Amino acid sequence: MKQNEKKLIRSLLDKVYNKSLSEAVDIMWQQGLLNRVALERLYINNEVQRRVRAGEVKVRAIEQLSQEMSCSYEKIRAAVYNKGTMK
């Protein structure tokens, strides 16, 4: 890690020092320090995996999640299979 990166991280740590994890995440969200697209991808992948483990067919899990999230099947599929970028 570069020295400049360490300074940036120290600045973030100063901002969230002595905060609960939930409070720290909330601060980072409010400051625009979290990548919404990456978080959405993480949620999609975790949710599809959870549903598949529960016995749902992957295609059906993707279809249902796209309906629940009011987005396209392709968006969910792309996140699951890491194809392209999510819009």
PyMOL Python script that loads the backbone (N, CA, C, O; Angstrom):
from pymol import cmd

cmd.read_pdbstr("""\
ATOM      1  N   MET A   1       0.845  -1.172   0.000  1.00  0.00           N
ATOM      2  CA  MET A   1       0.000   0.000   0.000  1.00  0.00           C
ATOM      3  C   MET A   1       0.896   1.242   0.000  1.00  0.00           C
ATOM      4  O   MET A   1       1.878   1.322   0.738  1.00  0.00           O
ATOM      5  N   LYS A   2       0.537   2.183  -0.830  1.00  0.00           N
ATOM      6  CA  LYS A   2       1.321   3.414  -0.959  1.00  0.00           C
ATOM      7  C   LYS A   2       1.080   4.327   0.244  1.00  0.00           C
ATOM      8  O   LYS A   2       0.057   4.234   0.923  1.00  0.00           O
ATOM      9  N   GLN A   3       2.033   5.196   0.483  1.00  0.00           N
ATOM     10  CA  GLN A   3       1.956   6.126   1.612  1.00  0.00           C
ATOM     11  C   GLN A   3       0.704   7.006   1.517  1.00  0.00           C
ATOM     12  O   GLN A   3       0.036   7.247   2.523  1.00  0.00           O
ATOM     13  N   ASN A   4       0.391   7.485   0.309  1.00  0.00           N
ATOM     14  CA  ASN A   4      -0.801   8.328   0.141  1.00  0.00           C
ATOM     15  C   ASN A   4      -2.077   7.556   0.467  1.00  0.00           C
ATOM     16  O   ASN A   4      -3.004   8.108   1.059  1.00  0.00           O
ATOM     17  N   GLU A   5      -2.124   6.292   0.087  1.00  0.00           N
ATOM     18  CA  GLU A   5      -3.290   5.468   0.399  1.00  0.00           C
ATOM     19  C   GLU A   5      -3.431   5.284   1.899  1.00  0.00           C
ATOM     20  O   GLU A   5      -4.543   5.298   2.426  1.00  0.00           O
ATOM     21  N   LYS A   6      -2.307   5.111   2.592  1.00  0.00           N
ATOM     22  CA  LYS A   6      -2.339   4.968   4.054  1.00  0.00           C
ATOM     23  C   LYS A   6      -2.883   6.227   4.708  1.00  0.00           C
ATOM     24  O   LYS A   6      -3.619   6.150   5.692  1.00  0.00           O
ATOM     25  N   LYS A   7      -2.530   7.375   4.173  1.00  0.00           N
ATOM     26  CA  LYS A   7      -3.041   8.649   4.714  1.00  0.00           C
ATOM     27  C   LYS A   7      -4.554   8.741   4.522  1.00  0.00           C
ATOM     28  O   LYS A   7      -5.276   9.185   5.414  1.00  0.00           O
ATOM     29  N   LEU A   8      -5.020   8.319   3.354  1.00  0.00           N
ATOM     30  CA  LEU A   8      -6.461   8.354   3.093  1.00  0.00           C
ATOM     31  C   LEU A   8      -7.204   7.432   4.052  1.00  0.00           C
ATOM     32  O   LEU A   8      -8.249   7.797   4.589  1.00  0.00           O
ATOM     33  N   ILE A   9      -6.669   6.254   4.261  1.00  0.00           N
ATOM     34  CA  ILE A   9      -7.311   5.292   5.158  1.00  0.00           C
ATOM     35  C   ILE A   9      -7.298   5.811   6.594  1.00  0.00           C
ATOM     36  O   ILE A   9      -8.286   5.665   7.314  1.00  0.00           O
ATOM     37  N   ARG A  10      -6.187   6.414   7.013  1.00  0.00           N
ATOM     38  CA  ARG A  10      -6.134   6.995   8.362  1.00  0.00           C
ATOM     39  C   ARG A  10      -7.199   8.068   8.538  1.00  0.00           C
ATOM     40  O   ARG A  10      -7.799   8.181   9.607  1.00  0.00           O
ATOM     41  N   SER A  11      -7.433   8.849   7.500  1.00  0.00           N
ATOM     42  CA  SER A  11      -8.459   9.886   7.545  1.00  0.00           C
ATOM     43  C   SER A  11      -9.837   9.264   7.754  1.00  0.00           C
ATOM     44  O   SER A  11     -10.641   9.762   8.541  1.00  0.00           O
ATOM     45  N   LEU A  12     -10.098   8.174   7.042  1.00  0.00           N
ATOM     46  CA  LEU A  12     -11.371   7.460   7.207  1.00  0.00           C
ATOM     47  C   LEU A  12     -11.480   6.875   8.607  1.00  0.00           C
ATOM     48  O   LEU A  12     -12.524   6.987   9.250  1.00  0.00           O
ATOM     49  N   LEU A  13     -10.414   6.258   9.076  1.00  0.00           N
ATOM     50  CA  LEU A  13     -10.446   5.651  10.409  1.00  0.00           C
ATOM     51  C   LEU A  13     -10.673   6.701  11.491  1.00  0.00           C
ATOM     52  O   LEU A  13     -11.364   6.436  12.475  1.00  0.00           O
ATOM     53  N   ASP A  14     -10.101   7.884  11.321  1.00  0.00           N
ATOM     54  CA  ASP A  14     -10.339   8.966  12.281  1.00  0.00           C
ATOM     55  C   ASP A  14     -11.817   9.335  12.330  1.00  0.00           C
ATOM     56  O   ASP A  14     -12.359   9.651  13.389  1.00  0.00           O
ATOM     57  N   LYS A  15     -12.455   9.289  11.172  1.00  0.00           N
ATOM     58  CA  LYS A  15     -13.877   9.659  11.067  1.00  0.00           C
ATOM     59  C   LYS A  15     -14.784   8.641  11.768  1.00  0.00           C
ATOM     60  O   LYS A  15     -15.821   9.013  12.318  1.00  0.00           O
ATOM     61  N   VAL A  16     -14.404   7.369  11.750  1.00  0.00           N
ATOM     62  CA  VAL A  16     -15.286   6.324  12.287  1.00  0.00           C
ATOM     63  C   VAL A  16     -14.772   5.716  13.593  1.00  0.00           C
ATOM     64  O   VAL A  16     -15.364   4.770  14.111  1.00  0.00           O
ATOM     65  N   TYR A  17     -13.675   6.254  14.124  1.00  0.00           N
ATOM     66  CA  TYR A  17     -13.090   5.737  15.360  1.00  0.00           C
ATOM     67  C   TYR A  17     -14.117   5.753  16.493  1.00  0.00           C
ATOM     68  O   TYR A  17     -14.845   6.729  16.668  1.00  0.00           O
ATOM     69  N   ASN A  18     -14.165   4.679  17.246  1.00  0.00           N
ATOM     70  CA  ASN A  18     -15.079   4.504  18.390  1.00  0.00           C
ATOM     71  C   ASN A  18     -16.553   4.478  17.990  1.00  0.00           C
ATOM     72  O   ASN A  18     -17.420   4.712  18.831  1.00  0.00           O
ATOM     73  N   LYS A  19     -16.843   4.205  16.753  1.00  0.00           N
ATOM     74  CA  LYS A  19     -18.230   4.052  16.298  1.00  0.00           C
ATOM     75  C   LYS A  19     -18.539   2.570  16.179  1.00  0.00           C
ATOM     76  O   LYS A  19     -17.636   1.756  15.985  1.00  0.00           O
ATOM     77  N   SER A  20     -19.804   2.223  16.295  1.00  0.00           N
ATOM     78  CA  SER A  20     -20.197   0.842  16.040  1.00  0.00           C
ATOM     79  C   SER A  20     -20.044   0.573  14.549  1.00  0.00           C
ATOM     80  O   SER A  20     -19.925   1.502  13.751  1.00  0.00           O
ATOM     81  N   LEU A  21     -20.049  -0.684  14.185  1.00  0.00           N
ATOM     82  CA  LEU A  21     -19.937  -1.026  12.765  1.00  0.00           C
ATOM     83  C   LEU A  21     -21.073  -0.396  11.969  1.00  0.00           C
ATOM     84  O   LEU A  21     -20.855   0.142  10.884  1.00  0.00           O
ATOM     85  N   SER A  22     -22.269  -0.466  12.506  1.00  0.00           N
ATOM     86  CA  SER A  22     -23.428   0.113  11.829  1.00  0.00           C
ATOM     87  C   SER A  22     -23.265   1.624  11.655  1.00  0.00           C
ATOM     88  O   SER A  22     -23.554   2.164  10.586  1.00  0.00           O
ATOM     89  N   GLU A  23     -22.808   2.297  12.693  1.00  0.00           N
ATOM     90  CA  GLU A  23     -22.598   3.744  12.609  1.00  0.00           C
ATOM     91  C   GLU A  23     -21.491   4.074  11.603  1.00  0.00           C
ATOM     92  O   GLU A  23     -21.603   5.032  10.838  1.00  0.00           O
ATOM     93  N   ALA A  24     -20.432   3.279  11.611  1.00  0.00           N
ATOM     94  CA  ALA A  24     -19.320   3.514  10.683  1.00  0.00           C
ATOM     95  C   ALA A  24     -19.784   3.370   9.243  1.00  0.00           C
ATOM     96  O   ALA A  24     -19.441   4.193   8.395  1.00  0.00           O
ATOM     97  N   VAL A  25     -20.559   2.337   8.962  1.00  0.00           N
ATOM     98  CA  VAL A  25     -21.071   2.135   7.604  1.00  0.00           C
ATOM     99  C   VAL A  25     -21.996   3.283   7.222  1.00  0.00           C
ATOM    100  O   VAL A  25     -21.943   3.770   6.093  1.00  0.00           O
ATOM    101  N   ASP A  26     -22.839   3.719   8.148  1.00  0.00           N
ATOM    102  CA  ASP A  26     -23.745   4.841   7.873  1.00  0.00           C
ATOM    103  C   ASP A  26     -22.957   6.108   7.540  1.00  0.00           C
ATOM    104  O   ASP A  26     -23.307   6.833   6.608  1.00  0.00           O
ATOM    105  N   ILE A  27     -21.906   6.371   8.291  1.00  0.00           N
ATOM    106  CA  ILE A  27     -21.062   7.544   8.018  1.00  0.00           C
ATOM    107  C   ILE A  27     -20.433   7.429   6.631  1.00  0.00           C
ATOM    108  O   ILE A  27     -20.430   8.387   5.858  1.00  0.00           O
ATOM    109  N   MET A  28     -19.903   6.253   6.327  1.00  0.00           N
ATOM    110  CA  MET A  28     -19.268   6.059   5.017  1.00  0.00           C
ATOM    111  C   MET A  28     -20.291   6.214   3.897  1.00  0.00           C
ATOM    112  O   MET A  28     -19.975   6.778   2.850  1.00  0.00           O
ATOM    113  N   TRP A  29     -21.508   5.725   4.101  1.00  0.00           N
ATOM    114  CA  TRP A  29     -22.575   5.849   3.096  1.00  0.00           C
ATOM    115  C   TRP A  29     -22.904   7.328   2.872  1.00  0.00           C
ATOM    116  O   TRP A  29     -22.969   7.792   1.734  1.00  0.00           O
ATOM    117  N   GLN A  30     -23.109   8.058   3.968  1.00  0.00           N
ATOM    118  CA  GLN A  30     -23.459   9.478   3.873  1.00  0.00           C
ATOM    119  C   GLN A  30     -22.361  10.298   3.208  1.00  0.00           C
ATOM    120  O   GLN A  30     -22.647  11.273   2.514  1.00  0.00           O
ATOM    121  N   GLN A  31     -21.118   9.910   3.416  1.00  0.00           N
ATOM    122  CA  GLN A  31     -19.984  10.624   2.833  1.00  0.00           C
ATOM    123  C   GLN A  31     -19.709  10.209   1.386  1.00  0.00           C
ATOM    124  O   GLN A  31     -18.813  10.753   0.741  1.00  0.00           O
ATOM    125  N   GLY A  32     -20.477   9.249   0.882  1.00  0.00           N
ATOM    126  CA  GLY A  32     -20.280   8.780  -0.486  1.00  0.00           C
ATOM    127  C   GLY A  32     -19.032   7.928  -0.654  1.00  0.00           C
ATOM    128  O   GLY A  32     -18.441   7.889  -1.733  1.00  0.00           O
ATOM    129  N   LEU A  33     -18.634   7.248   0.413  1.00  0.00           N
ATOM    130  CA  LEU A  33     -17.405   6.465   0.387  1.00  0.00           C
ATOM    131  C   LEU A  33     -17.625   4.998   0.058  1.00  0.00           C
ATOM    132  O   LEU A  33     -16.670   4.226  -0.020  1.00  0.00           O
ATOM    133  N   LEU A  34     -18.871   4.615  -0.135  1.00  0.00           N
ATOM    134  CA  LEU A  34     -19.174   3.227  -0.484  1.00  0.00           C
ATOM    135  C   LEU A  34     -19.659   3.163  -1.923  1.00  0.00           C
ATOM    136  O   LEU A  34     -20.382   4.044  -2.388  1.00  0.00           O
ATOM    137  N   ASN A  35     -19.262   2.133  -2.608  1.00  0.00           N
ATOM    138  CA  ASN A  35     -19.619   1.945  -4.001  1.00  0.00           C
ATOM    139  C   ASN A  35     -20.965   1.230  -4.084  1.00  0.00           C
ATOM    140  O   ASN A  35     -21.058   0.033  -3.811  1.00  0.00           O
ATOM    141  N   ARG A  36     -21.996   1.963  -4.458  1.00  0.00           N
ATOM    142  CA  ARG A  36     -23.349   1.404  -4.491  1.00  0.00           C
ATOM    143  C   ARG A  36     -23.452   0.233  -5.470  1.00  0.00           C
ATOM    144  O   ARG A  36     -24.111  -0.763  -5.170  1.00  0.00           O
ATOM    145  N   VAL A  37     -22.819   0.338  -6.614  1.00  0.00           N
ATOM    146  CA  VAL A  37     -22.880  -0.728  -7.612  1.00  0.00           C
ATOM    147  C   VAL A  37     -22.244  -2.003  -7.066  1.00  0.00           C
ATOM    148  O   VAL A  37     -22.792  -3.093  -7.228  1.00  0.00           O
ATOM    149  N   ALA A  38     -21.094  -1.866  -6.424  1.00  0.00           N
ATOM    150  CA  ALA A  38     -20.426  -3.034  -5.842  1.00  0.00           C
ATOM    151  C   ALA A  38     -21.268  -3.645  -4.728  1.00  0.00           C
ATOM    152  O   ALA A  38     -21.350  -4.868  -4.610  1.00  0.00           O
ATOM    153  N   LEU A  39     -21.890  -2.804  -3.914  1.00  0.00           N
ATOM    154  CA  LEU A  39     -22.749  -3.312  -2.843  1.00  0.00           C
ATOM    155  C   LEU A  39     -23.977  -4.020  -3.411  1.00  0.00           C
ATOM    156  O   LEU A  39     -24.405  -5.050  -2.891  1.00  0.00           O
ATOM    157  N   GLU A  40     -24.532  -3.467  -4.467  1.00  0.00           N
ATOM    158  CA  GLU A  40     -25.685  -4.088  -5.106  1.00  0.00           C
ATOM    159  C   GLU A  40     -25.298  -5.452  -5.680  1.00  0.00           C
ATOM    160  O   GLU A  40     -26.045  -6.422  -5.549  1.00  0.00           O
ATOM    161  N   ARG A  41     -24.140  -5.518  -6.308  1.00  0.00           N
ATOM    162  CA  ARG A  41     -23.635  -6.779  -6.850  1.00  0.00           C
ATOM    163  C   ARG A  41     -23.450  -7.811  -5.742  1.00  0.00           C
ATOM    164  O   ARG A  41     -23.803  -8.979  -5.911  1.00  0.00           O
ATOM    165  N   LEU A  42     -22.899  -7.382  -4.617  1.00  0.00           N
ATOM    166  CA  LEU A  42     -22.692  -8.264  -3.471  1.00  0.00           C
ATOM    167  C   LEU A  42     -24.029  -8.800  -2.968  1.00  0.00           C
ATOM    168  O   LEU A  42     -24.171  -9.997  -2.716  1.00  0.00           O
ATOM    169  N   TYR A  43     -25.014  -7.903  -2.824  1.00  0.00           N
ATOM    170  CA  TYR A  43     -26.336  -8.321  -2.367  1.00  0.00           C
ATOM    171  C   TYR A  43     -26.952  -9.330  -3.339  1.00  0.00           C
ATOM    172  O   TYR A  43     -27.473 -10.363  -2.919  1.00  0.00           O
ATOM    173  N   ILE A  44     -26.891  -9.031  -4.621  1.00  0.00           N
ATOM    174  CA  ILE A  44     -27.479  -9.911  -5.634  1.00  0.00           C
ATOM    175  C   ILE A  44     -26.850 -11.293  -5.570  1.00  0.00           C
ATOM    176  O   ILE A  44     -27.556 -12.301  -5.537  1.00  0.00           O
ATOM    177  N   ASN A  45     -25.543 -11.342  -5.553  1.00  0.00           N
ATOM    178  CA  ASN A  45     -24.865 -12.636  -5.505  1.00  0.00           C
ATOM    179  C   ASN A  45     -25.201 -13.407  -4.239  1.00  0.00           C
ATOM    180  O   ASN A  45     -25.475 -14.606  -4.296  1.00  0.00           O
ATOM    181  N   ASN A  46     -25.182 -12.734  -3.104  1.00  0.00           N
ATOM    182  CA  ASN A  46     -25.517 -13.406  -1.848  1.00  0.00           C
ATOM    183  C   ASN A  46     -26.949 -13.919  -1.849  1.00  0.00           C
ATOM    184  O   ASN A  46     -27.219 -15.027  -1.385  1.00  0.00           O
ATOM    185  N   GLU A  47     -27.858 -13.118  -2.365  1.00  0.00           N
ATOM    186  CA  GLU A  47     -29.273 -13.504  -2.361  1.00  0.00           C
ATOM    187  C   GLU A  47     -29.532 -14.671  -3.309  1.00  0.00           C
ATOM    188  O   GLU A  47     -30.264 -15.597  -2.961  1.00  0.00           O
ATOM    189  N   VAL A  48     -28.946 -14.638  -4.490  1.00  0.00           N
ATOM    190  CA  VAL A  48     -29.121 -15.749  -5.432  1.00  0.00           C
ATOM    191  C   VAL A  48     -28.523 -17.024  -4.844  1.00  0.00           C
ATOM    192  O   VAL A  48     -29.138 -18.088  -4.915  1.00  0.00           O
ATOM    193  N   GLN A  49     -27.328 -16.921  -4.266  1.00  0.00           N
ATOM    194  CA  GLN A  49     -26.712 -18.103  -3.644  1.00  0.00           C
ATOM    195  C   GLN A  49     -27.572 -18.649  -2.509  1.00  0.00           C
ATOM    196  O   GLN A  49     -27.728 -19.863  -2.374  1.00  0.00           O
ATOM    197  N   ARG A  50     -28.127 -17.760  -1.699  1.00  0.00           N
ATOM    198  CA  ARG A  50     -28.985 -18.188  -0.593  1.00  0.00           C
ATOM    199  C   ARG A  50     -30.197 -18.960  -1.115  1.00  0.00           C
ATOM    200  O   ARG A  50     -30.564 -20.002  -0.573  1.00  0.00           O
ATOM    201  N   ARG A  51     -30.803 -18.438  -2.159  1.00  0.00           N
ATOM    202  CA  ARG A  51     -31.992 -19.078  -2.726  1.00  0.00           C
ATOM    203  C   ARG A  51     -31.652 -20.432  -3.356  1.00  0.00           C
ATOM    204  O   ARG A  51     -32.420 -21.386  -3.231  1.00  0.00           O
ATOM    205  N   VAL A  52     -30.512 -20.512  -4.026  1.00  0.00           N
ATOM    206  CA  VAL A  52     -30.092 -21.777  -4.637  1.00  0.00           C
ATOM    207  C   VAL A  52     -29.825 -22.809  -3.541  1.00  0.00           C
ATOM    208  O   VAL A  52     -30.216 -23.969  -3.677  1.00  0.00           O
ATOM    209  N   ARG A  53     -29.166 -22.401  -2.461  1.00  0.00           N
ATOM    210  CA  ARG A  53     -28.921 -23.318  -1.342  1.00  0.00           C
ATOM    211  C   ARG A  53     -30.235 -23.806  -0.721  1.00  0.00           C
ATOM    212  O   ARG A  53     -30.313 -24.922  -0.206  1.00  0.00           O
ATOM    213  N   ALA A  54     -31.258 -22.959  -0.776  1.00  0.00           N
ATOM    214  CA  ALA A  54     -32.565 -23.315  -0.234  1.00  0.00           C
ATOM    215  C   ALA A  54     -33.363 -24.196  -1.196  1.00  0.00           C
ATOM    216  O   ALA A  54     -34.486 -24.594  -0.888  1.00  0.00           O
ATOM    217  N   GLY A  55     -32.781 -24.502  -2.362  1.00  0.00           N
ATOM    218  CA  GLY A  55     -33.420 -25.421  -3.289  1.00  0.00           C
ATOM    219  C   GLY A  55     -34.030 -24.812  -4.529  1.00  0.00           C
ATOM    220  O   GLY A  55     -34.568 -25.531  -5.370  1.00  0.00           O
ATOM    221  N   GLU A  56     -33.957 -23.511  -4.658  1.00  0.00           N
ATOM    222  CA  GLU A  56     -34.519 -22.855  -5.840  1.00  0.00           C
ATOM    223  C   GLU A  56     -33.549 -23.011  -7.022  1.00  0.00           C
ATOM    224  O   GLU A  56     -32.333 -22.975  -6.837  1.00  0.00           O
ATOM    225  N   VAL A  57     -34.079 -23.181  -8.208  1.00  0.00           N
ATOM    226  CA  VAL A  57     -33.262 -23.247  -9.419  1.00  0.00           C
ATOM    227  C   VAL A  57     -32.689 -21.847  -9.673  1.00  0.00           C
ATOM    228  O   VAL A  57     -33.384 -20.846  -9.494  1.00  0.00           O
ATOM    229  N   LYS A  58     -31.425 -21.784 -10.088  1.00  0.00           N
ATOM    230  CA  LYS A  58     -30.743 -20.502 -10.246  1.00  0.00           C
ATOM    231  C   LYS A  58     -31.487 -19.555 -11.185  1.00  0.00           C
ATOM    232  O   LYS A  58     -31.620 -18.368 -10.886  1.00  0.00           O
ATOM    233  N   VAL A  59     -31.964 -20.058 -12.295  1.00  0.00           N
ATOM    234  CA  VAL A  59     -32.688 -19.219 -13.262  1.00  0.00           C
ATOM    235  C   VAL A  59     -33.929 -18.610 -12.614  1.00  0.00           C
ATOM    236  O   VAL A  59     -34.237 -17.436 -12.820  1.00  0.00           O
ATOM    237  N   ARG A  60     -34.626 -19.408 -11.842  1.00  0.00           N
ATOM    238  CA  ARG A  60     -35.834 -18.929 -11.150  1.00  0.00           C
ATOM    239  C   ARG A  60     -35.460 -17.914 -10.069  1.00  0.00           C
ATOM    240  O   ARG A  60     -36.165 -16.922  -9.880  1.00  0.00           O
ATOM    241  N   ALA A  61     -34.360 -18.156  -9.363  1.00  0.00           N
ATOM    242  CA  ALA A  61     -33.909 -17.223  -8.330  1.00  0.00           C
ATOM    243  C   ALA A  61     -33.576 -15.866  -8.950  1.00  0.00           C
ATOM    244  O   ALA A  61     -33.924 -14.821  -8.401  1.00  0.00           O
ATOM    245  N   ILE A  62     -32.905 -15.894 -10.088  1.00  0.00           N
ATOM    246  CA  ILE A  62     -32.557 -14.651 -10.792  1.00  0.00           C
ATOM    247  C   ILE A  62     -33.830 -13.931 -11.244  1.00  0.00           C
ATOM    248  O   ILE A  62     -33.955 -12.716 -11.093  1.00  0.00           O
ATOM    249  N   GLU A  63     -34.753 -14.683 -11.790  1.00  0.00           N
ATOM    250  CA  GLU A  63     -36.017 -14.101 -12.267  1.00  0.00           C
ATOM    251  C   GLU A  63     -36.793 -13.455 -11.127  1.00  0.00           C
ATOM    252  O   GLU A  63     -37.255 -12.321 -11.250  1.00  0.00           O
ATOM    253  N   GLN A  64     -36.936 -14.169 -10.026  1.00  0.00           N
ATOM    254  CA  GLN A  64     -37.679 -13.639  -8.877  1.00  0.00           C
ATOM    255  C   GLN A  64     -37.008 -12.388  -8.300  1.00  0.00           C
ATOM    256  O   GLN A  64     -37.676 -11.405  -7.979  1.00  0.00           O
ATOM    257  N   LEU A  65     -35.683 -12.440  -8.175  1.00  0.00           N
ATOM    258  CA  LEU A  65     -34.971 -11.295  -7.617  1.00  0.00           C
ATOM    259  C   LEU A  65     -35.088 -10.082  -8.526  1.00  0.00           C
ATOM    260  O   LEU A  65     -35.201  -8.958  -8.039  1.00  0.00           O
ATOM    261  N   SER A  66     -35.062 -10.288  -9.821  1.00  0.00           N
ATOM    262  CA  SER A  66     -35.207  -9.149 -10.734  1.00  0.00           C
ATOM    263  C   SER A  66     -36.579  -8.501 -10.569  1.00  0.00           C
ATOM    264  O   SER A  66     -36.701  -7.278 -10.636  1.00  0.00           O
ATOM    265  N   GLN A  67     -37.603  -9.309 -10.355  1.00  0.00           N
ATOM    266  CA  GLN A  67     -38.943  -8.764 -10.115  1.00  0.00           C
ATOM    267  C   GLN A  67     -38.992  -8.012  -8.787  1.00  0.00           C
ATOM    268  O   GLN A  67     -39.554  -6.920  -8.709  1.00  0.00           O
ATOM    269  N   GLU A  68     -38.408  -8.595  -7.751  1.00  0.00           N
ATOM    270  CA  GLU A  68     -38.423  -7.960  -6.435  1.00  0.00           C
ATOM    271  C   GLU A  68     -37.650  -6.645  -6.420  1.00  0.00           C
ATOM    272  O   GLU A  68     -38.026  -5.705  -5.720  1.00  0.00           O
ATOM    273  N   MET A  69     -36.575  -6.583  -7.189  1.00  0.00           N
ATOM    274  CA  MET A  69     -35.757  -5.373  -7.235  1.00  0.00           C
ATOM    275  C   MET A  69     -36.204  -4.400  -8.326  1.00  0.00           C
ATOM    276  O   MET A  69     -35.609  -3.336  -8.500  1.00  0.00           O
ATOM    277  N   SER A  70     -37.253  -4.772  -9.057  1.00  0.00           N
ATOM    278  CA  SER A  70     -37.776  -3.940 -10.151  1.00  0.00           C
ATOM    279  C   SER A  70     -36.683  -3.567 -11.147  1.00  0.00           C
ATOM    280  O   SER A  70     -36.521  -2.405 -11.517  1.00  0.00           O
ATOM    281  N   CYS A  71     -35.939  -4.588 -11.568  1.00  0.00           N
ATOM    282  CA  CYS A  71     -34.908  -4.361 -12.572  1.00  0.00           C
ATOM    283  C   CYS A  71     -34.934  -5.525 -13.559  1.00  0.00           C
ATOM    284  O   CYS A  71     -35.695  -6.479 -13.395  1.00  0.00           O
ATOM    285  N   SER A  72     -34.109  -5.433 -14.563  1.00  0.00           N
ATOM    286  CA  SER A  72     -34.138  -6.445 -15.605  1.00  0.00           C
ATOM    287  C   SER A  72     -33.497  -7.755 -15.151  1.00  0.00           C
ATOM    288  O   SER A  72     -32.621  -7.786 -14.287  1.00  0.00           O
ATOM    289  N   TYR A  73     -33.965  -8.817 -15.764  1.00  0.00           N
ATOM    290  CA  TYR A  73     -33.373 -10.137 -15.550  1.00  0.00           C
ATOM    291  C   TYR A  73     -31.898 -10.084 -15.933  1.00  0.00           C
ATOM    292  O   TYR A  73     -31.054 -10.673 -15.257  1.00  0.00           O
ATOM    293  N   GLU A  74     -31.593  -9.381 -17.016  1.00  0.00           N
ATOM    294  CA  GLU A  74     -30.218  -9.283 -17.507  1.00  0.00           C
ATOM    295  C   GLU A  74     -29.292  -8.625 -16.494  1.00  0.00           C
ATOM    296  O   GLU A  74     -28.135  -9.025 -16.361  1.00  0.00           O
ATOM    297  N   LYS A  75     -29.783  -7.629 -15.785  1.00  0.00           N
ATOM    298  CA  LYS A  75     -28.971  -6.964 -14.773  1.00  0.00           C
ATOM    299  C   LYS A  75     -28.571  -7.947 -13.680  1.00  0.00           C
ATOM    300  O   LYS A  75     -27.413  -7.984 -13.265  1.00  0.00           O
ATOM    301  N   ILE A  76     -29.522  -8.735 -13.219  1.00  0.00           N
ATOM    302  CA  ILE A  76     -29.237  -9.713 -12.168  1.00  0.00           C
ATOM    303  C   ILE A  76     -28.318 -10.798 -12.716  1.00  0.00           C
ATOM    304  O   ILE A  76     -27.348 -11.186 -12.065  1.00  0.00           O
ATOM    305  N   ARG A  77     -28.621 -11.279 -13.898  1.00  0.00           N
ATOM    306  CA  ARG A  77     -27.798 -12.327 -14.507  1.00  0.00           C
ATOM    307  C   ARG A  77     -26.358 -11.856 -14.685  1.00  0.00           C
ATOM    308  O   ARG A  77     -25.419 -12.604 -14.410  1.00  0.00           O
ATOM    309  N   ALA A  78     -26.182 -10.615 -15.144  1.00  0.00           N
ATOM    310  CA  ALA A  78     -24.839 -10.069 -15.339  1.00  0.00           C
ATOM    311  C   ALA A  78     -24.080 -10.000 -14.015  1.00  0.00           C
ATOM    312  O   ALA A  78     -22.886 -10.295 -13.968  1.00  0.00           O
ATOM    313  N   ALA A  79     -24.759  -9.615 -12.951  1.00  0.00           N
ATOM    314  CA  ALA A  79     -24.106  -9.567 -11.645  1.00  0.00           C
ATOM    315  C   ALA A  79     -23.706 -10.949 -11.170  1.00  0.00           C
ATOM    316  O   ALA A  79     -22.623 -11.130 -10.614  1.00  0.00           O
ATOM    317  N   VAL A  80     -24.576 -11.923 -11.387  1.00  0.00           N
ATOM    318  CA  VAL A  80     -24.308 -13.289 -10.947  1.00  0.00           C
ATOM    319  C   VAL A  80     -23.156 -13.905 -11.724  1.00  0.00           C
ATOM    320  O   VAL A  80     -22.302 -14.582 -11.152  1.00  0.00           O
ATOM    321  N   TYR A  81     -23.134 -13.669 -13.016  1.00  0.00           N
ATOM    322  CA  TYR A  81     -22.113 -14.285 -13.861  1.00  0.00           C
ATOM    323  C   TYR A  81     -20.959 -13.340 -14.194  1.00  0.00           C
ATOM    324  O   TYR A  81     -20.099 -13.672 -15.009  1.00  0.00           O
ATOM    325  N   ASN A  82     -20.941 -12.161 -13.563  1.00  0.00           N
ATOM    326  CA  ASN A  82     -19.869 -11.168 -13.750  1.00  0.00           C
ATOM    327  C   ASN A  82     -19.641 -10.828 -15.216  1.00  0.00           C
ATOM    328  O   ASN A  82     -18.500 -10.754 -15.672  1.00  0.00           O
ATOM    329  N   LYS A  83     -20.709 -10.628 -15.936  1.00  0.00           N
ATOM    330  CA  LYS A  83     -20.611 -10.271 -17.350  1.00  0.00           C
ATOM    331  C   LYS A  83     -21.039  -8.821 -17.517  1.00  0.00           C
ATOM    332  O   LYS A  83     -22.168  -8.453 -17.194  1.00  0.00           O
ATOM    333  N   GLY A  84     -20.142  -8.020 -18.014  1.00  0.00           N
ATOM    334  CA  GLY A  84     -20.483  -6.629 -18.289  1.00  0.00           C
ATOM    335  C   GLY A  84     -20.598  -5.817 -17.017  1.00  0.00           C
ATOM    336  O   GLY A  84     -20.245  -6.276 -15.930  1.00  0.00           O
ATOM    337  N   THR A  85     -21.095  -4.608 -17.172  1.00  0.00           N
ATOM    338  CA  THR A  85     -21.283  -3.730 -16.039  1.00  0.00           C
ATOM    339  C   THR A  85     -22.754  -3.583 -15.754  1.00  0.00           C
ATOM    340  O   THR A  85     -23.593  -3.714 -16.646  1.00  0.00           O
ATOM    341  N   MET A  86     -23.059  -3.312 -14.504  1.00  0.00           N
ATOM    342  CA  MET A  86     -24.457  -3.110 -14.124  1.00  0.00           C
ATOM    343  C   MET A  86     -24.803  -1.641 -14.328  1.00  0.00           C
ATOM    344  O   MET A  86     -24.014  -0.751 -14.012  1.00  0.00           O
ATOM    345  N   LYS A  87     -25.992  -1.407 -14.859  1.00  0.00           N
ATOM    346  CA  LYS A  87     -26.445  -0.032 -15.076  1.00  0.00           C
ATOM    347  C   LYS A  87     -27.693   0.214 -14.282  1.00  0.00           C
ATOM    348  O   LYS A  87     -28.243   1.315 -14.322  1.00  0.00           O
TER     349      LYS A  87
END
""", "prot")
cmd.dss("prot")
cmd.show_as("cartoon", "prot")
cmd.util.cbc("prot")
cmd.orient("prot")
